[in-house]
Structure formats: C-alpha cells, structure tokens
Amino acid sequence: MNPWLGEFWRAIGLAFVLLLVGSLIGRPALVVLLGVLAYGLWHLVNLYRLERWLTEGKRFHPPEGYGIWDNIFQQIYRLQQRNRKRKRKLGNMLSRFQEATEAMPDGTVVLDSRGSIEWWNSAAEVLLGLHYPRDVGQRLANLVRHPVFADYLRRQDYSQSVQFPSPADERHSLSVRVVPYGKNQRLVIIRDVSRLQKLEQMRRDFVANVSHELRTPLTVVMGYLETLEDDPDGVQRWGRSIQAMREQTERMQRIVEDLLLLSRLETDVQSESRDPVRVPPMLEHLREEAMRLSGDQDHQITLEADEDLWLRGDESQLRSAFSNLVYNAVRYTPAGGAIHMRWLADDQGACFEVADTGIGIAPHHVPRLTERFYRVDVGRSRQSGGTGLGLAIVKHVLLRHDARLEIESVPGKGSTFRCEFPAERVIRREPEAAQGAG
C-alpha cells in the first residue's frame, strides 16, 4: 500500500474518532483542536529526530518510527547504504588508480579546468620538482615556466608531445604530452627521454663518423679501379671483375653520401634557409636527368608546373628530395610506362606530385617506406642501384620545410608521391615580375 495513502486514511480515521469523542462529551471543537495539535507535535518530534540523525551522523541505523515516518527513515537509510557502497567502490577505484600511477615510471599530473594541479604521482614530483602540499592547487604553467611548454598549453594543440629540460634538473630532458578528459580536465604525462636522446645522438655521431671514415678508402679503391680500367691488358683479363667492383664501390659511395646527408638533416627539425627557390626550372632539369636515367626503357616523362610558383627553403635539400622521388619512379616503372610530375598551388599552399604507372606498393608496406634501408623488394632495389635511404631523406627534407609526404599506391597500377608545402613557404611571383626576370 502507498505510505502516503495510508497516512491519509490514518488522518481521516483520527479526525473521525476526535469528532465522535467530542460529540460524546459535548466539546467537539476542543477535542478536534487538541487532536490536531497532538498530530502536529508528533510530526515535529519526528522531524527533530530526522534532523538530529542526519546532522550528527553518528548513528548508522535509523531511529524508530511509525507510519509515514517509518517509511521515510527506511528510504533514507537505504539511500545511505547505497551511497556508502558507491563511496567505497569509488574509493577503491581511486586507490587502484593511484597505485597504478605510482607504479608508472612516467610522471602523471592531474589538472582541473583552470589548469591547477589536483594530484601528481611520485615520478612527476621528481621530474618536475613538485612539493606536497605546497604546490597543490597551483597552476602548472606557473611552476613549469619553460617557453616551449607555456606555448604548448596556450595553443591547446595536444596532438603531439613537446620536449624541454626538466625544471628540477636541466641535465635531464622531458617529453610532455597532455591528454584532455572529463569536463575540461587534463592529464599531463611526463617522460624522461634523456637516455633516448643520448642514444640517438650516439647513433647519429656513429653514422656520421663511419661515413666520413669510409669516404677515404672508397676514394682510394675507385682510383685503383680507374687505373686498372686504363690498362688494356687488365681490362681484357679482369674486365668483368673490375666492372663489378666499380659498380659496388659506386653503390657504397652513394650510400655514404646519403648517410652523410641524413646525418646533416637530422641535426635540426626546420630548415634554417628560407631563400627563394626557383622550383619550375629545377623540375625541368630533373625531368631531363630522368630521361637520361631511363635510357632505352622509353619512359614517357612529363612535367606540369606553375612557372610563377616558388618556395622558400634550401635549394640543394629540395632538389635532393624531389630527385629521389623522380628517380624512384623511373627505377620502379617498367619500360614504356608513364611518369607525370606536377607542381601546382592548392588549398594548403603548394604541392609537388610524382605519379607513375609502375609496379605499385602493397598497403602494408606504405607506412614503413620512409624508414632507413626499408625495401619492398630487396633484390629489385639493389639491382636498380637504390640505397634504401631515398625516402628517409625525402621525409627529413620535408620536415625541415614544414611539409609532409603523402603516398598512394595500388599494386600493379602505380604509385603517387605527394609533397604538401604550407602557404607560408610559398612565393607567388606576379606575372610582370616573371616576364621582367625572363
């Protein structure tokens, strides 16, 4: 039965009894008044007991009640039980979260919607130099004042991480990534990458030093091979061997040159040079070189270029990147195939594109094409004279010019390599200036 309906009928019954008693003693109004006062006092007493129970919070079990009040006490008691269970569950979850983050080698900081620190683990305390409880509620941007991090928080573009020296120890380098979650809250993940940077620097130094050391012996070997080639008796007797040694020595020289170029490219992310680069004449020259490289394979190599579209950057680096794309298209396109070069403006800025009707690339190879020495077909790559470093060079040149490489390929139908340059790198010459320059 509905408790409120029961209380209603109880009140009706009480009123009826009061009227009956009042009629019997000849004072119905007085009896009803006294009954109503007693009924109200009963409710007041129960309200007082409810208020004391909720305020003091010491008694877990509800007070004894009758009628509607017993139902109210029991309903509140059940809500309290559910809340206690929910609190215990949330507390256990929070404890497990804190235990998990404490066990993480990476630092973790929780920020509220205003960027103030709510919590951090012990790794963050070491890496950022935080102190409890002094820094609780402080804005992280006020404690970590490096301009790179400040700009990272200001831009609110958290797609990439940023690196800067640790405020606690500048000998350590930190990689910081912000992950938004909840209602405008942010999770800051801090990783010490000092060891990785040292290893990467050691690798670059090793590659550069070995490449430099190899240049001298290779030059000597090439000199002796040229001497042997000038000797008619030597050519007649050892012609094939000399030719094979020369081809392999030239291949090693190309690898050394590419490794040295990669080493130089990796020293900085952006190109320091922003000189005007006349791209159309460069591409026309590359087309002519590609025709010579094609030889008797009869490739159809065409160029479509906007003559008034130039770039700001390093001409030698851009030439290296573009030539690698064009020469790869020649190497991996069967005889009689078509190669189309395009240099045009687009919505993002400018685009250089090389499309061929070559052998194509399977989809699972595409993400790894820009890795050093990664080859889809090792035998074919070596036969064509490739070093396995061309696309790695392309990637680094584009990074230094704020650009990106896009690859589309269908096995058996061909590939398209697209270099997208941002608008701030593009120079648009006016037609009058172009004519005057001509």
Residue pairs with C-beta under 8 A, 6 or more apart in sequence:
3 67
3 68
3 71
4 68
6 67
6 68
7 67
7 68
10 67
11 39
14 35
14 39
15 32
15 35
17 35
18 28
18 31
18 32
18 35
19 28
19 31
19 32
21 31
22 28
22 29
22 30
22 31
22 32
25 31
43 69
46 65
46 69
49 63
49 65
50 63
50 69
50 72
50 73
50 76
53 59
53 62
53 63
53 73
54 76
60 80
61 77
62 73
62 74
62 76
62 77
63 73
64 70
65 71
65 72
65 73
98 119
98 121
101 108
101 121
102 121
102 122
104 121
104 123
105 123
106 123
106 189
106 190
106 191
107 120
107 121
107 123
107 124
107 125
107 126
107 127
107 128
107 188
107 189
107 190
107 191
108 120
108 121
108 123
108 124
108 187
108 188
108 189
108 190
109 117
109 119
109 120
109 124
109 128
109 130
109 140
109 187
109 188
109 190
110 117
110 118
110 119
110 120
110 185
110 186
110 187
110 188
111 117
111 118
111 140
111 185
111 186
111 187
111 188
112 118
112 184
112 185
113 183
113 184
113 185
114 139
115 139
115 140
115 141
115 153
115 186
116 137
116 138
116 139
116 140
117 130
117 135
117 136
117 137
117 138
117 139
117 140
117 143
118 136
118 137
120 128
120 130
123 190
124 130
124 188
124 190
125 131
125 132
126 168
127 166
127 168
127 172
127 174
127 190
127 192
128 143
128 144
128 166
128 167
128 168
128 174
128 190
129 143
129 166
129 167
129 168
130 143
135 143
140 153
140 188
141 149
141 150
141 153
143 167
144 167
145 167
146 164
146 165
146 167
148 162
148 163
148 164
149 162
149 164
149 176
152 158
152 162
152 176
152 178
153 178
158 177
158 178
158 179
158 180
160 177
161 175
161 176
161 177
162 175
162 176
162 177
163 173
163 174
163 175
163 176
163 193
164 173
164 174
164 176
165 171
165 172
165 173
165 174
166 172
166 173
166 174
166 192
171 194
172 192
172 194
173 192
173 193
173 194
173 197
174 190
174 191
174 192
174 193
175 190
175 191
175 192
175 193
176 188
176 189
176 190
176 191
177 188
177 189
177 191
178 186
178 187
178 188
178 189
179 186
179 187
179 188
179 189
180 186
180 187
181 187
204 263
204 266
204 267
207 259
207 262
207 263
208 259
208 260
208 263
210 259
211 256
211 259
211 260
211 263
212 260
214 252
214 256
215 253
215 256
218 249
218 252
218 253
218 256
221 245
221 249
222 246
222 249
222 250
222 253
225 242
225 245
225 246
225 249
228 234
228 235
228 238
228 242
229 235
229 242
229 246
234 242
235 242
251 382
251 385
251 387
254 385
254 387
255 387
255 389
258 387
258 389
258 390
258 393
259 389
261 320
261 393
262 372
262 389
262 392
262 393
262 396
265 317
265 393
265 396
265 397
265 400
266 396
268 400
269 399
269 400
270 399
270 400
270 401
270 402
271 313
271 314
271 317
271 400
271 401
272 314
273 313
273 314
273 315
274 312
274 313
275 312
275 313
275 314
275 315
276 310
276 311
276 312
276 427
277 310
277 311
277 312
277 313
277 314
277 315
277 318
278 310
279 305
279 309
279 310
279 311
279 318
279 343
279 352
280 305
280 306
280 307
280 309
280 343
282 315
282 318
282 319
282 322
283 303
283 305
283 322
283 341
283 343
283 352
284 303
284 305
286 319
286 322
286 323
286 326
286 341
287 301
287 302
287 303
287 326
287 341
289 323
289 326
290 299
290 301
290 326
290 327
290 329
290 330
290 339
291 299
291 301
293 327
293 330
293 331
294 301
294 330
297 330
297 334
297 335
297 336
298 335
298 336
299 330
299 333
299 335
299 336
299 337
299 338
299 339
300 336
300 337
300 338
300 339
301 330
301 338
301 339
301 340
301 341
302 338
302 339
302 340
302 341
303 340
303 341
303 342
303 343
304 340
304 341
304 342
304 343
304 344
305 341
305 342
305 343
305 344
306 343
306 344
306 345
307 434
308 428
308 429
308 430
308 431
308 434
309 343
309 344
309 345
309 350
309 426
309 427
309 428
309 429
310 426
310 427
310 428
310 429
311 318
311 350
311 401
311 421
311 425
311 426
311 427
312 424
312 425
312 426
312 427
313 400
313 401
313 425
314 400
314 401
317 397
317 400
317 401
318 397
318 401
320 393
320 397
321 393
321 394
321 397
321 398
321 419
322 352
322 419
324 390
324 391
324 393
324 394
325 352
325 354
325 390
325 394
325 417
325 419
326 339
326 341
326 354
327 390
328 386
328 390
328 391
328 417
329 339
329 354
329 356
329 358
329 415
329 417
330 339
331 384
331 385
331 386
332 356
332 358
332 359
332 380
332 384
332 415
333 339
333 356
333 357
333 358
333 359
333 414
334 358
334 359
337 356
337 357
337 358
337 414
338 356
338 357
339 354
339 355
339 356
339 357
340 353
340 354
340 355
340 356
341 352
341 353
341 354
342 351
342 352
342 353
342 354
342 355
343 350
343 351
343 352
343 353
344 350
344 351
344 353
345 351
345 426
345 428
346 420
348 420
348 421
348 422
348 423
349 420
349 421
349 422
349 423
349 424
349 425
349 426
350 420
350 421
350 425
350 426
351 418
351 419
351 420
351 421
352 418
352 419
352 421
353 416
353 417
353 418
353 419
354 416
354 417
355 414
355 415
355 416
355 417
356 414
356 415
356 416
357 413
357 414
358 414
358 415
359 411
359 412
360 409
360 410
360 411
360 412
360 413
360 414
360 415
361 369
361 376
361 407
361 409
361 411
361 415
362 376
362 411
363 409
365 376
366 407
366 409
368 374
369 376
369 391
369 407
370 391
370 392
370 394
370 395
370 405
371 392
372 388
372 389
372 392
373 387
373 388
373 389
374 388
374 391
375 381
375 386
375 388
381 388
391 405
394 405
394 417
394 419
395 405
398 404
398 405
398 419
401 421
401 425
402 421
402 422
402 424
402 425
403 419
403 420
403 421
403 422
403 425
404 419
404 420
405 417
405 418
405 419
405 420
406 417
406 418
406 419
406 420
407 415
407 416
407 417
407 418
408 415
408 416
408 418
409 415
409 416
429 437
